[in-house]
């Protein structure tokens, strides 16, 4: 094995009932994630060198998406005062 080659590290986990996957990207410290909430598949990438930090960041994104999906629709204040 040459010194510069790296293998993709895959981490699969579950957070709040949502299954996610993390894969090391081709650049140093790049991570690619994906998870599915309902019928929506969310994917993205971020930079960090520590595996546990990458896991923490994807769980925070899952939490954010769960809050967004559970939030009631915003009410326009002008509509609330109509007769």
C-alpha positions as CSV (number, residue, x, y, z in Angstrom):
1,X,0.0,0.0,0.0
2,X,1.4,3.4,-0.9
3,X,1.8,6.0,1.7
4,X,-0.6,8.5,0.2
5,X,-3.6,6.1,-0.4
6,X,-6.5,6.0,2.0
7,X,-9.5,3.8,2.3
8,X,-13.0,5.2,2.6
9,X,-14.1,4.8,6.2
10,X,-17.8,4.2,6.5
11,X,-19.8,4.8,9.7
12,X,-23.5,3.9,9.8
13,X,-25.6,4.8,12.8
14,X,-29.0,5.6,14.1
15,X,-30.0,8.8,15.8
16,X,-33.6,9.3,17.1
17,X,-34.8,6.6,14.8
18,X,-33.1,8.0,11.7
19,X,-30.5,5.9,10.1
20,X,-27.5,7.8,8.7
21,X,-24.3,7.1,6.9
22,X,-20.9,8.9,6.9
23,X,-18.2,8.4,4.3
24,X,-14.7,9.9,4.3
25,X,-14.3,12.1,1.2
26,X,-11.4,12.2,-1.1
27,X,-10.0,15.4,0.4
28,X,-8.4,15.5,3.8
29,X,-11.1,16.0,6.5
30,X,-14.0,15.9,4.1
31,X,-17.1,13.9,5.1
32,X,-20.2,13.0,3.1
33,X,-23.4,12.2,4.9
34,X,-26.9,11.0,4.0
35,X,-30.0,10.2,5.9
36,X,-33.7,9.9,5.2
37,X,-36.6,11.5,7.1
38,X,-40.0,10.4,5.7
39,X,-39.7,10.5,2.0
40,X,-37.0,13.2,1.9
41,X,-33.4,12.1,1.4
42,X,-30.8,14.6,2.8
43,X,-27.2,14.5,1.7
44,X,-24.3,16.9,2.2
45,X,-20.7,17.3,3.2
46,X,-18.7,19.1,5.8
47,X,-15.1,19.5,6.8
48,X,-13.6,18.1,10.1
49,X,-10.8,15.8,10.9
50,X,-12.1,13.9,13.9
51,X,-14.6,11.1,13.4
52,X,-16.6,11.8,16.6
53,X,-17.0,15.4,15.5
54,X,-18.3,14.2,12.1
55,X,-20.8,12.0,13.9
56,X,-21.9,14.9,16.2
57,X,-22.4,17.2,13.2
58,X,-24.6,14.7,11.3
59,X,-26.7,14.1,14.4
60,X,-27.2,17.8,14.8
61,X,-28.4,18.1,11.2
62,X,-30.8,15.2,11.9
63,X,-32.1,17.1,14.9
64,X,-32.6,20.3,12.9
65,X,-34.5,18.5,10.1
66,X,-36.7,16.7,12.7
67,X,-37.6,20.1,14.2
68,X,-38.3,21.5,10.8
69,X,-40.6,18.7,9.9
70,X,-42.5,18.8,13.2
71,X,-42.9,22.6,13.3
72,X,-46.3,24.0,12.5
73,X,-46.6,26.3,9.5
74,X,-45.9,29.9,10.2
75,X,-49.0,32.2,10.5
76,X,-48.9,35.5,8.9
77,X,-49.8,38.2,11.5
78,X,-51.8,40.1,8.9
79,X,-54.1,37.0,8.4
80,X,-54.6,36.5,12.1
81,X,-56.4,39.9,12.5
82,X,-58.7,39.7,9.5
83,X,-62.5,39.9,10.2
